[in-house]
Amino acid sequence: MNREALLQRLIAICGSANVLVDDADTAPYLKERRGRWTGKTMAVVRPGTTAEVSQILKLASETGTPVVPQGGNTGLVGGQIPDSSGRAIVLSTSRLNRIRDLDTAGDTITVEAGVVLQTIRETVDRHDRLFPLSLAAQGTSQIGGNLSSNAGGTGALTYGVARDLCLGLEVVLPTGEILDDLNRLKKDNTGYNLRNLFIGAEGTLGVITAAVLKLFPKPAGVATAVAGTSSPEKAHELFRRARQAAGPTLSAFELMPRIGVEFTTLHIAGARDPLAHPHPWYVLLEISSGRSEADARTLLETVLGDGLQTGTVEDAAIADSGQQRNDFWRLREGMSESQIPEGGSIKHDISVPVDRIPAFMADAEKAVLAITPEARIVAFGHLGDGNLHYNISQPAGAGKQTFLSLADRITPAIHDLARRFGGSISAEHGVGQMKRDELAATKSPVALELMRRIKRALDPVGIMNPGKVILSD
Amino acid sequence: MNREALLQRLIAICGSANVLVDDADTAPYLKERRGRWTGKTMAVVRPGTTAEVSQILKLASETGTPVVPQGGNTGLVGGQIPDSSGRAIVLSTSRLNRIRDLDTAGDTITVEAGVVLQTIRETVDRHDRLFPLSLAAQGTSQIGGNLSSNAGGTGALTYGVARDLCLGLEVVLPTGEILDDLNRLKKDNTGYNLRNLFIGAEGTLGVITAAVLKLFPKPAGVATAVAGTSSPEKAHELFRRARQAAGPTLSAFELMPRIGVEFTTLHIAGARDPLAHPHPWYVLLEISSGRSEADARTLLETVLGDGLQTGTVEDAAIADSGQQRNDFWRLREGMSESQIPEGGSIKHDISVPVDRIPAFMADAEKAVLAITPEARIVAFGHLGDGNLHYNISQPAGAGKQTFLSLADRITPAIHDLARRFGGSISAEHGVGQMKRDELAATKSPVALELMRRIKRALDPVGIMNPGKVILSD
């Protein structure tokens, strides 16, 4: 089928207003927000219903047309951007934006793929419920993309990653078949677990069109603190003790280096130094209580008091107001952005077993400084999950391009270390096009072969997001 | 290859002591403990290493020999029992019983498939850790079977089912290939989630030979209570309030009917009536605290006090000692067994969305009593997970076989209702051979077809536990 005929068929399915072909219209869908990946497309289609998605994929299968699903276009590994051939269509989920059902009695919400994460959080908050998936891009990212990339974020410590927060899915398969598995059950052992294949598959096995998400009671109170400490070892020790005392009510535990706090206070409006004196490392920790804010605070005071007494903590401040709490979080959430004015940055999204974080950091620092002694390491993130954003800012005043060209040496060094520590080179951002070849070179051949068998079984024509995650052959 | 040659090859792999062929030796592996399913086998093989499992499956693939994996033989749906053809070999995981690693710093344990669940629980308990999977058969069941059947149990409310407690797997594929995914990471987004395919697949896609399991800090204190209440509605209301107050520290919430308490106190040694007066329904609930037992108790008292005040609870007792706590649990855990002396019993393992439990129970009671007005309904279980063991004991003094023959009408009625309420006909026990045909008749055709495609992709020769869960063609 030629291009014109295909476009006519797409228009017949979605309406001409929802088949974008002009460069001005398609441009926002073809560029990753940092400009790292760009692509070309035959058309951006914006189906408004699951039935339309089904017709599009059926047509794509019949014509061998590649389909690149895209949500809020906030992915960090290029999974949502087509290649430069111009053969693919981009399937935007933006118009699949209905909240189909909010079940406060059953503590579930059923949403279409294009609903923005922040909208879900705010909607359930008005009903005293919590949807705990929380990440920097939540004002733009869509739940379909969050699930396709198995997003992590700051709430994962207590509540798990996106995978753990999903009870059921509706998925359109490459053939156009609709898998209706909008399960609201906590327990269901009737056959293979299909849901978890599509979660984290980055759109290479089908298009997630709707999901049932788990809700939780909104905690009666949350207490938030920043603690200053001398080393990652001490921070990890504090984590162990806090988790022992608070169990699953320890709802955040984020590590930040002094240099990150400096960057943030310097460059992010409203961010300020959290403690009277500087400390080499900081921890942002939070305890949630079903009882009251006072209860959460009492436990947090106990944890920090114990930390001060045992020398794990050098100083600490508990937020006295919502404002102060937001200030603490702004420090953490602005950290990646605050690196921009500091010049070039080489970033990583690694995880290792939690207890190996300190040893990994020591070795990683040595490896980086051996390559570029003046580099500024801004390693921060979800210590409680063993997940660090191991970012490296260029030496102050040095050339940006010269530094960025070192990524060819720095990234393999960091990733090799992560693997040596039994870790992952993509803890929460996924593979996309960025890490596909590295994955192929380093993952076990048996695992890769299994992935390929599954890909072929579900997408025999190979139309779904080709070139992402794995190559079929 | 003829039978003799095949046996010689198996002996060459495992040693003659571990290839059982005599009826006396194989009998324990060929009969489900209640006598509901029996089968025949060419041989029971007991490999001692993953490499031996690999060689066995490779041989089975080459010769088209069916393989039935078996752990502790406690499964309730016949998944572990071969058919009557005598062509299959039973692969017992009993000798794969090493604890490979206990990582108290990283809170993981790496165990082989044949390690008994109770052994894992006791081992980590000695290190002040909790492995929360807990079920009646834990003294016999093996972790490989627990994972293959995605076991649930009483700890699922806070900690999740077996699937949620597993970080990594080692699996031997039907081809003999070994998938080494013994991941210890909380976050890893490097490609398709293979682990969750094997968990819950009941041995139809490969043999789980080892697993990395998540450990948790042992709670500093646990408070346990039994509350009497007037109806499932009230019990559900108590659950809502308890969960609001205790959040994830509400670690058990089990429903029991008066008749079940009567059966248990009558037939189970040491079981006694928990409250001064009888109540139509009982709830066994538990709160865990990272702080202290007093803290757990205080919160439990608040929850129960609130329940008494609002009329949700009629009476309640908090366990004052470990002995009393055990007594409360004995009531719940003896309930299924206590039905045996009462005659025939027709059992179900259904789940529905938690808030629909009361409505389901009302309709199910009507449906059952319409078929057999004198039946005694003993519906109990994991209310907090929406999972009931909807068991029905025969009318007192009636004929056992006459009653059991009603299963043809009662079970479809219960299962139809579960489906109508958006529920599952197998919440935690799996499909096995018991529910295979019903699954084929009632699950969505797209889901079934996807399952078949996956089965064919991973097990093209069809040697893995044939006839269980789904038929390949």
Interface residues (C-beta under 8 A of the other chain):
Chain A: D103 A105 G106 D107 T108 S149 N150 G152 A156 T158 G160 V161 R163 D164 L173 E177 I178 L179 D180 D181 N183 R184 L185 K186 K187 D188 N189 T190 G191 Y192 N193 L194 N196 L197 I199 G200 A201 L205 F216 P217 P219 A220 R243 Q244 A245 A246 G247 P248 T249 S288 S289 G290 R291 L299 T302 S351 V352 P353 V354 D355 R356 H382 D385 G386 N387 G422 G423 S424 I425 S426 A427 E428 H429 G430 V431 K435 L439 K443 S444 V446 A447 L448 E449 L450 M451 R453 I454 K455 R456 A457 L458 V469 I470
Chain B: D103 A105 G106 D107 T108 S149 N150 G152 A156 T158 G160 V161 R163 D164 L173 E177 I178 L179 D180 D181 N183 R184 L185 K186 K187 D188 N189 T190 G191 Y192 N193 L194 N196 L197 I199 G200 A201 L205 F216 P217 P219 A220 R243 Q244 A245 A246 G247 P248 T249 S288 S289 G290 R291 L299 T302 S351 V352 P353 V354 D355 R356 H382 D385 G386 N387 G422 G423 S424 I425 S426 A427 E428 H429 G430 V431 K435 L439 K443 S444 V446 A447 L448 E449 L450 M451 R453 I454 K455 R456 A457 L458 V469 I470
